[in-house]
Amino acid sequence: MVRATFLVAEPRPQEGISARKLVLETALFNVITAYDGPGALGMLEKFPNVDAVIIHSGLGESAYKKLLQAAQSGKKRLIFLISPNATARDERADFHLSSHDPKELLDIVVDRFQLPEDA
């Protein structure tokens, strides 16, 4: 079985590691990370078959809106918009989640994508 692959686009965490990336990798999903808008757009271009794009509003409104638009084109994929207390809203996102609750993100992707067999 092919593992689902996610693009996580968020500012570089001050703590040195992203809780979202960590919980997804611990569940044995593939994770590609970008720390700014242009980097995320480049990764989406290099890896157009990602199954979901997880965008943090901390990239800045202009950057995350460009990424939302790019994520909608091509392959059908889930789009998550992450922000403090789930305050950022955009109709192009399938889910609006709090940046303070990585388990909520994990619960949704586990529900939508099969866990890898060796999980």
N, C-alpha and C positions, 0 to 999 in steps of 0.2 A: 504494500500500500504506500502511496506517495504521501508524504507529510505535507500538511498545509504550510504555506509560507506567507509571512506577514511583513509588511514594511511599517516600521515604527518611526515616525518623524516627530522629533521633539527636541527642545533645547538640551544641550549637554547638562546632565544632572549635576548639581553642586555636590551631592554626596558621592559622585563618582560612578554610580551605577543606577540604571533605570529599574524601578520596581516592576513596571509593565514588561519590559524586556525580560527581566529575571523570571517572572511567573510564567511567561509564555515559553521560554527556553526550558524551564524546569518541567513543564508539561510535555516537553520534547517536540514542540513546534519549531519550524525554521523561522528565524527572525533576521531581517535586514534592517540596519539602523542608519538613520540620517539625522544630523544635528542642526540643520538649517533648511530653509525652503529650497534654495538652488540645489543643495545636495540631495534632498528628497526627490525633486523633479528628475535629477540625473539618475538616481537609483530606480525610479519608476520606469524610466526609459530603458535602462539596462536590464531590468527584471520586470517586463510587462505582464508576466503571468502570475504575479502575487495574488493570493486569494483574498487578502484584506489589506486595507491601508488604515493605519491608526495615526491620527494627526492630533498633535497637541496645539492648543490655541496659543501657547507661549511662543510659537514661531513668529507670531505677529499676524495681524488680520490679513494683510496683503498676501503674505506667503502662504498662509493656510488656505485662503480662498483660491489661489492659483493651483495649489495641490489638490484641493477638492475637485476643481474643474478637470484637471488632468486625470485624476483617479476615476472619474465618471466615464472617460472615453475608453474605447477598446473593450477589453475583457470585463464581463460582469463580475464585480467583486463587492464585498461588504466594505463600507466606509464608516469609520468611527471618528467622532470629534470629541476630544478629551479636553476638559478645562476645569479650573478650580470650581467645585460645587456644580459642575455641569451647566455653567452659565452661558457659554458660547453656543449659539444656535445657527444652523444653516440647513435649509431644506434638502441639500444634496447629501447630507450625512444620513446613514441608516440608523445610527445610534449616537446619542449625546450622553457622555459618561463623565463622572467626576474623576479628576486626576488623583484624588485621594483614596480611591478604592480600586486597586488593580484586580482584586478578586472578582469584581463585577464584570470586568473585561474578560477575565479567564472563564467565568461561568458561561458567558455568551459564546465565546469561540469554541468551548468544549461542546456546547449544545449544537452549534452549527456545523462543526467540523469533527470528524471522527478523530479520537486520540490515536496517535501512532500505536501499532500493535505492541511495541516494546515498552509502552508507558506503564 
